[in-house]
Amino acid sequence: MRIYSYEDDVSDNDTTLPGSISGRRGQYSKRKSRNVDLIPLMEGEGRSLRVLGFNQAQRAVFLQTLNRYGFQNYDWKEYLPRLKVKSVEEIQRYAQLVMAHLVDETDDAEHFSDGVPREGLRTDETLLRIANITLIEEKLAAMEQGIITKLFPNYLLQEFQSLSSGKIWKAEHDLLLLKGITKHGYARWQYISDDRENGLFEAARLEQNLPSVNELIGSQANNVANGNLEGTQEGQVNATSLAQYKDIQKKIVEFIRKRFHLLERCLNLEYAVIKTNTPVPDDLTDQSVPARPVPQFSDVSELSRELPSLEPISTSEVASDGTADQSQVPHLYNKMCFVIEDSGVAALNSFFGDKAASSSLANSLHRLEAVCEDVVQILKVQENGTATKEEVVDANSKETATPPQDSIPMVANGEPSTVKSEDKMEIDE
């Protein structure tokens, strides 16, 4: 059985499953009203197994639709066109079963507690997907109802500065992108790009300074007229333009995909800040987050005690394979633990706007990078099957000689920001 895979999100291809129809419900003569209470939990075996009347293909379609659209306020408008022979009551009952399976805590790797096969369902990832879709729906509802007037509060614009750095792409395009997710489905980037009603294709093209179709055709025509393409047939010119246009399409789709994942990280951080009542500096406080005074040092110390503690590794815990440099791995790991724990207070103070703490934190991060380089060096030596004495000594003796650089943004939990350079407008876990 082909189960929905998260790798499908790269190509947003739904054609491998039956019933991949998007749009209005329509009239389905095969849809019959039946007493769902009479449908057994399971019947049949193997590929003929039905769960609440859903066969293999129908279960796969339901799961795929769930990962694309979430539960959608339980109106099932995206489920009905894809499951034409199923009634609303049947879909509702099967959805309730899936919900129970998603929170099932049985240790059985093959079956849920009710005996239904898992069929490769990754509950944690599915729950995360549903949560992210719900955050999008809640954000759009808040905008439509006028509860908020800006897509993201100021502290997020400060943390993710690429949100507002575009020349053409603005907050209104981000809003249209989120609407495109609810309309076309999560990760269906090509569908969102091809929807000319939202204007995202053109905005992404202009943001990346890519040529238009007319510019491509005009350029090719001018080359032919000027004799720059001697012996070139018209079909070859058209083929060249088509290849260039497809390349532009790919760049635009990739831009939309990475832009959405940046928005998704913003939504997750905003939810975490609100859920945990994390204080935000007064000058960055905005919608949905109440103003709070910046905590004093004693408060920060108290917060730092809530950070998870890291357990060092003793050399006796590592099974030796006879290599000379293996004993250095626990030593380097323990050094990383020390740097991280030693930087907890500085990370929190940096988040609250302390520039001196930001400078200290930058030094700590460079120390951490140096240790990581040592670990990488040891792993490379082990992969090659050789370890010279000089390499082992170098990995053991290298210390924090890296000069300090500019500090990086920190998020509420004191960890480095997940914003990467690739998340910037020039262009996305």
Buried (B, 14 or more C-beta within 10 A) or exposed (E): EEBBEEEBBEEBEBEEBBBBBBEEBEEBEEBEEEEBEEBEEEEEEEEEBBBBBBBBBBBBBBBBBBBBBBBBEEEBEBBBBBBBEBBBBBBBBBBEBBBEBBEBEEEEEEEBEEEBBBBEBBBEEBEEBBEBBBBBBEBBEBBEEEEBEEBBBBBBBBBBEBBBEBEBBBBEBBBBBBBBBBBBBBBBBBBBBBBEEBEBBEBBBBBBEBBEEEEBBEBBEEBBEEEEBEEBEEEEBEEBBEEBBEEBBEBBBBBBBBBBBBBBBBBBBBBEBBEEEBBBBEEBBBBBBEEEEBBEEEBBBEBBEEBEEEEEBEEEEEEEEEBEBBEBBBBBBBBBBBBBBEBBBBBBBBBBBBEEBBBBBBBBBBBBEBBEBBBEBBEEBBEEEEBEEEBBEEBBEBEBEBEBEEBEBBBBBBEBBBBEEEBBBEBBE
